[in-house]
Amino acid sequence: DGTGWQPPIVIGLLCSAEGCPIAVEVFPGNTSDPTTLRSALTTARERFGLTHVVFVGDRGLITDARITQDLKSDDDTADGLAWITALRAPAIRALVETDALQRSLFDQQDLGEITSDAYPGERLIACRNPLLAVERARKRVELLAATERDLAAITAAAARARRPLRGKDRIGVRVGRVLGRFKMAKHFNHTITDDGFTSRRDDAGIAAEAALDGISVIRTNVPATTLGATAVVAAYKSLAHVERAFRTMKSADLEVRPIHHRKDERIRAHVFVCLSLIHI
């Protein structure tokens, strides 16, 4: 809540395939998102008695560790657990570097299945969204320009004749503030000394990132006989329903915050009531 004194909480929301919220849980504020997955598994199996379920989660929730420790069995989906998630940018870049993913795949289509030895027994579905590619390119250009402008101001401050900016620590703090604001540190090489600062764009790194604009790779162990490639992609995109439910809970629609409770059971009850109002 931006207050500093109120203890944070983590809200876990479980939705149906249609995006209807069906369960909510409250965790301590220091709980990482991936570790909440085990609770969702327990809810699906014990509370709802589901024997076959496909969990769809973003790349920050269903991680390699969670797949190995919580979702994967000796016989893959024999226990009724299947999952759909997506690869992070470094993993997609690794696929490109090993030629498992080639940009020519998208010359005639925007979706296709690929294979990689790094993901045995899994399906990888590569997608390209031209509109998203254009938007990411536009955003990168704007952020690079803004970062360059503010870094140039620091260079000028260190070089001015009157009351110049001095000291590696002071200059470093200013530089860190700029790079943290625009999240463009990976695209700039810089040198900081006691009496100066210089920076330049990493053109090779920028070009490498731009080559992957609009490209995503969906990762799943759901057999093709159960869900085709298009259906898998649609299932992953259905996470937008969950995001909408979260926004409804946290925004002015229901106003989960502020929470004027301190006991765990009352906080859980408060969040549960907000979840119930989504259905209404």
C-alpha positions as CSV (number, residue, x, y, z in Angstrom):
1,D,0.0,0.0,0.0
2,G,3.0,2.3,0.0
3,T,2.7,3.0,3.7
4,G,5.8,1.0,4.9
5,W,4.2,0.0,8.2
6,Q,1.4,-2.2,6.9
7,P,2.5,-5.9,6.5
8,P,2.2,-7.0,2.8
9,I,0.2,-10.1,1.8
10,V,0.2,-12.3,-1.3
11,I,-3.1,-13.2,-2.9
12,G,-3.4,-16.5,-4.8
13,L,-6.3,-16.7,-7.2
14,L,-7.5,-19.9,-8.9
15,C,-9.8,-19.6,-11.9
16,S,-11.7,-22.0,-14.2
17,A,-10.9,-22.4,-17.9
18,E,-13.5,-19.7,-18.6
19,G,-11.8,-17.3,-16.2
20,C,-14.4,-17.6,-13.4
21,P,-12.7,-17.2,-9.9
22,I,-13.3,-20.4,-7.9
23,A,-10.8,-20.2,-5.0
24,V,-8.6,-17.6,-3.3
25,E,-5.9,-17.9,-0.7
26,V,-3.8,-15.4,1.3
27,F,-0.1,-16.0,1.9
28,P,2.5,-14.1,4.0
29,G,4.0,-11.2,2.1
30,N,7.4,-12.9,1.8
31,T,5.9,-15.8,-0.2
32,S,7.3,-16.1,-3.7
33,D,4.8,-16.5,-6.5
34,P,6.0,-20.0,-7.6
35,T,5.7,-21.5,-4.2
36,T,2.0,-20.8,-4.1
37,L,1.5,-23.4,-6.9
38,R,1.6,-26.3,-4.5
39,S,-1.3,-24.9,-2.6
40,A,-3.3,-24.7,-5.9
41,L,-2.5,-28.3,-6.5
42,T,-3.8,-29.3,-3.1
43,T,-7.0,-27.2,-3.7
44,A,-7.7,-28.8,-7.0
45,R,-7.2,-32.3,-5.8
46,E,-8.5,-32.3,-2.2
47,R,-11.1,-29.6,-2.1
48,F,-12.5,-30.0,-5.6
49,G,-11.7,-33.7,-6.1
50,L,-10.3,-33.2,-9.6
51,T,-8.5,-36.2,-11.0
52,H,-7.4,-34.6,-14.3
53,V,-6.4,-31.0,-14.5
54,V,-4.3,-28.7,-16.7
55,F,-2.7,-25.9,-14.8
56,V,-2.1,-22.7,-16.8
57,G,0.4,-20.2,-15.3
58,D,2.7,-17.5,-16.6
59,R,6.4,-17.9,-16.8
60,G,6.9,-16.4,-13.3
61,L,4.6,-19.0,-11.7
62,I,5.3,-22.3,-13.4
63,T,9.1,-22.3,-13.4
64,D,11.6,-25.1,-14.1
65,A,11.8,-25.8,-10.4
66,R,8.0,-26.1,-9.9
67,I,7.7,-28.3,-13.0
68,T,10.4,-30.7,-11.6
69,Q,9.3,-30.6,-8.0
70,D,5.6,-30.2,-8.1
71,L,4.2,-31.1,-11.5
72,K,6.4,-33.7,-13.1
73,S,6.0,-37.4,-12.3
74,D,7.8,-40.5,-13.5
75,D,5.1,-41.1,-16.0
76,D,4.6,-37.5,-17.0
77,T,0.8,-36.9,-16.9
78,A,-0.1,-40.3,-15.5
79,D,-1.2,-38.7,-12.3
80,G,-3.6,-36.4,-14.1
81,L,-1.4,-33.3,-13.8
82,A,-0.6,-31.3,-16.9
83,W,0.5,-27.8,-17.3
84,I,0.9,-24.9,-19.8
85,T,3.4,-22.1,-19.4
86,A,5.8,-20.0,-21.5
87,L,9.5,-19.5,-21.8
88,R,11.4,-16.5,-20.7
89,A,13.4,-14.3,-23.1
90,P,16.8,-15.9,-22.3
91,A,15.4,-19.4,-23.0
92,I,13.9,-18.2,-26.3
93,R,17.2,-16.7,-27.3
94,A,18.9,-20.0,-26.5
95,L,16.5,-21.8,-28.9
96,V,17.4,-19.3,-31.6
97,E,21.2,-19.8,-31.0
98,T,20.9,-23.6,-31.3
99,D,18.7,-23.3,-34.4
100,A,15.8,-25.0,-32.7
101,L,13.8,-21.9,-33.4
102,Q,14.4,-20.2,-36.8
103,R,12.7,-16.9,-37.7
104,S,11.9,-18.3,-41.2
105,L,9.2,-20.4,-39.4
106,F,7.1,-17.2,-39.4
107,D,7.5,-16.4,-43.1
108,Q,4.2,-18.1,-43.9
109,Q,2.5,-18.5,-40.5
110,D,2.5,-17.0,-37.1
111,L,2.4,-20.2,-35.1
112,G,4.2,-23.5,-35.3
113,E,5.5,-26.4,-33.1
114,I,9.2,-26.9,-32.6
115,T,11.3,-29.4,-30.7
116,S,14.4,-29.1,-28.6
117,D,16.6,-31.5,-26.7
118,A,16.6,-29.1,-23.8
119,Y,12.8,-29.9,-23.3
120,P,12.5,-33.7,-23.7
121,G,8.9,-35.0,-23.8
122,E,7.5,-31.5,-24.0
123,R,5.8,-29.5,-26.7
124,L,7.1,-26.1,-27.7
125,I,4.7,-23.9,-29.7
126,A,6.4,-20.8,-31.2
127,C,4.1,-17.8,-31.9
128,R,4.7,-14.4,-33.4
129,N,2.4,-11.4,-32.9
130,P,3.2,-8.7,-35.5
131,L,1.2,-6.0,-33.6
132,L,3.1,-6.8,-30.4
133,A,6.4,-6.7,-32.3
134,V,5.6,-3.2,-33.4
135,E,4.6,-2.0,-30.0
136,R,7.7,-3.4,-28.3
137,A,9.9,-1.8,-30.9
138,R,8.2,1.5,-30.4
139,K,8.5,1.3,-26.6
140,R,12.2,0.3,-26.8
141,V,13.0,3.3,-29.0
142,E,11.3,5.7,-26.5
143,L,13.0,4.2,-23.5
144,L,16.4,4.2,-25.1
145,A,16.0,7.8,-26.1
146,A,14.9,8.8,-22.6
147,T,17.7,6.9,-20.9
148,E,20.3,8.4,-23.3
149,R,19.0,11.9,-22.6
150,D,19.2,11.5,-18.8
151,L,22.7,9.8,-19.0
152,A,23.9,12.7,-21.2
153,A,22.8,15.1,-18.5
154,I,25.0,13.3,-16.0
155,T,27.9,13.4,-18.4
156,A,27.4,17.1,-18.8
157,A,27.1,17.6,-15.0
158,A,30.5,15.8,-14.5
159,A,32.2,17.9,-17.2
160,R,30.8,21.4,-16.3
161,A,33.3,24.0,-15.1
162,R,31.3,25.3,-12.2
163,R,30.5,22.9,-9.3
164,P,31.0,19.7,-11.4
165,L,29.6,16.4,-10.2
166,R,32.5,14.5,-8.6
167,G,33.1,11.2,-7.0
168,K,32.4,7.7,-8.3
169,D,29.8,7.0,-5.6
170,R,27.8,10.2,-6.3
171,I,28.0,9.7,-10.1
172,G,27.1,6.0,-9.6
173,V,24.0,6.8,-7.6
174,R,22.8,9.2,-10.3
175,V,23.4,6.7,-13.0
176,G,21.7,3.8,-11.1
177,R,18.7,6.0,-10.6
178,V,18.3,6.6,-14.3
179,L,18.9,3.0,-15.4
180,G,16.5,1.8,-12.7
181,R,13.8,4.2,-13.8
182,F,13.8,3.1,-17.5
183,K,15.0,-0.6,-17.0
184,M,17.5,-0.1,-19.9
185,A,20.8,-1.0,-18.1
186,K,21.3,-4.1,-20.2
187,H,21.4,-1.9,-23.4
188,F,24.2,0.5,-22.2
189,N,27.9,0.2,-21.5
190,H,29.3,2.9,-19.3
191,T,32.4,4.0,-17.5
192,I,32.4,5.9,-14.2
193,T,35.4,7.6,-12.7
194,D,35.9,10.1,-9.9
195,D,35.7,13.0,-12.3
196,G,33.7,11.8,-15.3
197,F,31.1,9.6,-16.8
198,T,30.7,8.2,-20.3
199,S,28.1,5.8,-21.8
200,R,27.2,4.3,-25.2
201,R,24.5,2.0,-26.5
202,D,25.1,-1.7,-26.8
203,D,23.9,-1.9,-30.4
204,A,24.6,-5.7,-30.7
205,G,22.5,-6.4,-27.6
206,I,19.7,-4.1,-28.8
207,A,19.6,-5.8,-32.2
208,A,19.5,-9.3,-30.6
209,E,16.6,-8.3,-28.5
210,A,14.8,-6.6,-31.4
211,A,15.1,-9.8,-33.4
212,L,12.8,-11.5,-30.9
213,D,10.1,-8.8,-30.8
214,G,6.6,-10.3,-30.8
215,I,7.9,-13.9,-30.5
216,S,6.8,-16.1,-27.6
217,V,7.1,-19.8,-27.0
218,I,4.5,-21.7,-25.1
219,R,5.7,-24.8,-23.2
220,T,3.4,-27.7,-22.2
221,N,3.3,-31.4,-21.5
222,V,-0.4,-31.7,-22.7
223,P,-0.5,-34.3,-25.5
224,A,-1.4,-33.1,-29.0
225,T,-4.3,-35.6,-29.0
226,T,-5.8,-33.6,-26.1
227,L,-5.1,-30.1,-27.2
228,G,-3.9,-28.9,-30.6
229,A,-1.4,-26.1,-30.9
230,T,-4.0,-23.4,-31.4
231,A,-5.9,-24.6,-28.4
232,V,-2.8,-24.6,-26.2
233,V,-2.0,-21.0,-27.2
234,A,-5.6,-20.0,-26.5
235,A,-5.4,-21.6,-23.1
236,Y,-2.3,-19.6,-22.2
237,K,-3.9,-16.4,-23.4
238,S,-6.9,-17.1,-21.2
239,L,-4.6,-15.9,-18.3
240,A,-5.9,-12.5,-19.3
241,H,-9.2,-13.5,-17.5
242,V,-7.2,-14.1,-14.3
243,E,-5.5,-10.7,-14.6
244,R,-8.9,-9.0,-15.1
245,A,-10.2,-10.7,-11.9
246,F,-7.1,-9.5,-10.0
247,R,-7.6,-6.0,-11.3
248,T,-11.2,-6.1,-10.2
249,M,-10.2,-7.2,-6.7
250,K,-7.4,-4.6,-6.3
251,S,-8.9,-1.6,-8.1
252,A,-11.7,0.7,-7.3
253,D,-14.3,-1.9,-8.3
254,L,-14.0,-3.8,-5.1
255,E,-11.2,-2.1,-3.2
256,V,-9.6,-5.0,-1.3
257,R,-7.2,-2.3,0.1
258,P,-6.9,-0.9,2.6
259,I,-7.3,-4.0,4.9
260,H,-8.2,-2.9,8.4
261,H,-7.4,-6.3,10.0
262,R,-4.4,-7.8,11.7
263,K,-5.5,-11.4,12.4
264,D,-4.8,-13.9,9.7
265,E,-8.3,-15.4,9.7
266,R,-10.0,-12.0,9.3
267,I,-7.7,-11.0,6.5
268,R,-8.6,-14.3,4.7
269,A,-12.3,-13.6,5.3
270,H,-12.0,-10.1,3.9
271,V,-10.3,-11.3,0.7
272,F,-12.8,-14.1,0.4
273,V,-15.7,-11.7,0.5
274,C,-14.1,-9.6,-2.3
275,L,-13.7,-12.8,-4.4
276,S,-17.4,-13.6,-3.8
277,L,-18.4,-10.1,-5.1
278,I,-16.7,-10.8,-8.4
279,H,-19.3,-13.4,-9.1
280,I,-22.1,-10.9,-8.4
